[in-house]
Amino acid sequence: MESQWPNLNVPPVILSIFQIKYQKEGIKLNDFLKYDTLLKRKYLNRIDNYHANIDMPRTFTPGISTVTGKADTKINSYTYFSKDHKQNLIIEETSITYTDENKYTGWENFKQKSLDSIEMFHEILNQSTIKRISIRFVNRFSLEYLSDPLEYFTTTISSAKPDGLPYPLVEYAFKLKTIIPDTNIYSYINQTTVPVNEKQTDYIFDIDILELTDLLFDKDLISDKMEKLREIKNNLFFNSLTQKAINLCN
């Protein structure tokens, strides 16, 4: 499987994300706090995120007045993060998300960390159904003199007329969605240019692969699903690059 894709000695990945969405089925958010001590050994810190529903009066009178309302405030997620803030584990009422901004060291390492991030919760998640699994990779290519994006990427935006834009284009972004035939898998691909200075442009290539599922929590099954998502992600990624872009990663 590895040999079908080019080897990248310097992967352009700046952020990798793994997420599962689960059906609540009686699971309470604070159920996860039983693992708080264990999680803090790895991530060190936790932030409780709050959400408030505010009930305000529907009618107002002209002029200055004092307005009172009712606020229903509750914790809707926990975010655990490492000392350098480069690894995060976000636990929400229907999802668990692992993010990593460390130097990318390969698929196997990322997959293992992702699976480890949910394995400790198996007693809770065994009560639920996994409804969606996704992986997301944000890549950054640092380019000099980006006069023609097609030198690096096979998908871009263009004008129907050569002189369609009367002024120089310095920044743009676009989004693609694909569906994978005969599967419940789809993807979102975002491409954005970010000018750094007169000579350099960062090209952000963000690819998100998602599969709708209906399976009981099982680490091995999730691992198999991740491999399929990775195959699709790599096919979309490498088919979007020219050899010149690949050369930037070696």
N, C-alpha and C positions, 0 to 999 in steps of 0.2 A: 504493500500500500504506500509506503514512504516514497518509493522510487518514482512514482508517477508525477510527483511535484518537484520543482526545482528546490535545491537546498539553499537556504538563506543564512549566510554566516552572521549577518547583522540584521536580525528581524526588525521590521519597522514598528512593531507593536508597542504602543505606549499605555494601553489600558486593555485588560482582559476581564470579562464578566461572565459569570455563570449564574443562572437563576432557575428555580423551580417555583411553580405556582401550585398551591394545593387547595383542596376543598376543605373548609373549616370543620364541618361535622363535629361540633362540640369542642373543638380546640380553642382554648383561650390564650391570648397573647402572653399573659404572665405565666403560663405553663412552662415557657422556655427559661424562666428565671431560675429554675432548679439547676440549670447548667451554668449559672452566672460565674461561679468561682472558677470552673474549668475554662470557660471562655476567656476570662480575664488573665489567665496564665499565658495565653497566646497573644491576645489583642490588647491587654493592659487597661484599656479604657472603654467606657460605655456612655452613650448619650441616649437619654429618653426623649423621643420626639412626640410633641403634643399636637392634637387637632381640636379645634373648638368650633362647635356649631352655635352661632350667635343669633338669637331671636330678637329682632329689632321692631319697634312700632312701625306700622304700615303707613301712617299718615303723619305729616309734619306741618307745622304752622310757620308762616313767614317770620323772620327775625331771629334773634339769638335765643336759644332755649337749651335746657338740659335734657339730654336724651338718655334713658336707661334701657337696658335690655338684659336678657338672660343668656348666659354662656354655658354650654355643656362641653366641658373640656375633659379630654381623656388621652392617655398615651396610645398612639397608633403604631409605633414601631420602636425597636431598639437598634442602635447602631454601635457595634463594637469596632474599634479601630486600633491599629498598631501604633507604636510610639511615633513613627515617622509619618503616620497617616496614609501609608501606601497600600495597606491591606485593610479591607473593611468587610464586615459581615453585617448585613441589614436584615433584621427579622421583622416582618410585617404580619398583619392578620391573615393574609392569604399567600404570602410568598417569602422565600429566603433567597438573598442575593449575596454572592461573594464577588468582590472586586479586587483587582491586583494591579498596581501601577509600578511594581518593581520591574527591573530589567527582565525581559521575557527570556526564559531559559528552555523553552520547548513545550510541546503539547503534553507529553506525559506528566511533566511536573505540574502544569496547570490543571490537568484533569484530576490528578491525585489530590491536590489542594482543594479543588472544588468538591470532590466526593467526601473528603474528610470534613468539610465544613457542614455537611448535612448528616453524616453518619451518626454523630453523637446524639442526634435528635430522633433516632429510629423508634424509640418507645412512644414518642408523641406522634410522629408521622405515620406509624403503622396504623393509626386510626383513620387516616385520610386517604384520599385519592389524588394522585398527581395529575393535574389538568394541563400543565404546559411545562416544557423544558426548553431552555434557550442558552446559547452561547453568543457572546458579542466580542468583537475585536476592533479596537480603534487603532489605526495605523497612521503614522506620520512620515511623509517623504519630504525632505528638505531639498528644494530645487533652486537652481540658479537660472535667471533669465527665462521664466516660463512664458515663452511667446506662443508655443503651440502645445497644448496639453496632450494632443494625440501622439506626441513623441513618447509619452510615458504611459498613457491610459487609453484603453480602447473605447471607453464610453465618455462622452462629454456633452456640452450643450453647444449649439451653433445657430447661426442665423440663416434664413432661407436665401438671403442675398449677401454677396460678399461685403457690401457696404451697409448692411442692415443696422449696425451700430456706428454712429458717426463719431464716437469718441472712444478712446482706449478703454478696454475692459481690464480692471485691475483686481476684481474680486467677484467670485460667484459661488453658488451652492446649488445642488439639486439632489433629489431623492428618487430612488427606484424601489419598486416592490416586485418581487418575483414569487411565483408559486411553483412548487416541485410536483410535476404530474404524478398521479397515483399515490400520493402521500398526503399527510396532514401537515406538511412542512412548508413554510414560506420564509421569505427574507426581506429585510430592509437594508438598502445600501445608500449611505449618505456620502457625498463627496463635496468637499469644501476647500476653497483656496483661502489662505490666510497670509497676506503680505507681511513679511518681517521687516524688510528694508527695501531699498531700491534694487538690490541685487538678488534678494532671496525671497522665496515664497514657500510656505509650508502647505503641503497638499494633504488634507486629512481624508483618509479612506476608512469609513466606519461601516462595518458589516455585521448585521444582527441576524442570526438564524434561529427560528423558533419552530417547535413542533407541538401541536395540540395532541394531548394524550388522554388516556383514561385507564391508568394502571395503579395498582397498589404499590406503595413505597417498597422499593427493592434496589439496593445499591448496584447490583450487577446489571439489572435491567436499565437503570439510568446510565450506567457506564456504556452499555451498548448503544443507547440512544445518542449519547454524546459523540460516539465515534461516527455515527451516520451524519450528525450535524456538522461535524468537522470535515467530513468528506465533501459535503455540499459547500461549506464555507470555502474550502480551499479551491474547489472547482470555480466558484464564482470569483474568488480573489485573483487567482493566477490567470484566468481568462480575461481579466480586466487590465492586466499589466502587459506592457511591451517588454522586450528584452532590455531596453535601456533602463526601465524602471527596476527590473530584476537586478541589473548590474549595480544599482545604487545600494543594494542590500548585501553585497559581497565585496 
